[in-house]
């Protein structure tokens, strides 16, 4: 089972990667750093919350784990 801190650190790192990719895509599609950055920030906030909840739910599911 992961600690909450580990789940949070993983989510932050994952979302920083996603933020940079989404900002680049947003800039290329819109031609605007502001619009691309806003799209990336919104996507990152939603993705962070979703990923963190997802990880915490799966940490409580014992199916498929082997002990020993």
N, C-alpha and C positions, 0 to 999 in steps of 0.2 A: 504494500500500500504506500502510495506517495504522500508526502507531507503537503500541506496547503502551500507552503512557501515554494516548494519545488514546482507544483502545478502553476503557481503564479509566475515564477521565473520563466518556465517553458512558454507560457502564454504570451508574456511580454516579448521574448525573443522572436517567437513565431510571428507575432503581429508587427514587430519592427520590420521584419523581412517583407511581410505582406504590404505594409505601408509604403515602403520604397517601390515595390513593384506596381502597386495601384497608383501611386503618384505619377510614376513614369507613364503608365498607360493613359491615365487621365489627361496628362499634359499632351501626349501625342494625339489623343482623340479630340480634345477640345481646343488645343492650342493655347490654353490659358493655365498659367501656374496656379492662380487662385482657384479656379474651378476644379482643376485636377487635384489640387491639395485638399480642397473641401470634400471632394468625392472620396479620396483616400482616407481622410480623417474619420468620416462617417462610417465607411466600410470597416476600418480598423476598430472603432469603438464597438460596433455590432459584433464583429468577428471575435474580439477579445472576450466579451461577455459570453458569447455562445460557446467558444472553445473552453473557457474555464468551467462553465457548467457541465459541458460534455465530459471533460476529464474527471471532474468530481463524481459524476454519476457512474462512470465506468470504474472508478476506483472502488466503488461499493459493490460491484457485480463480481461474484466469485466464479461464474461460469467460465470454463476454458483455462483456468489457472491450475498449475500443478504445485503441490506443496511437498517439499522434501527433497 
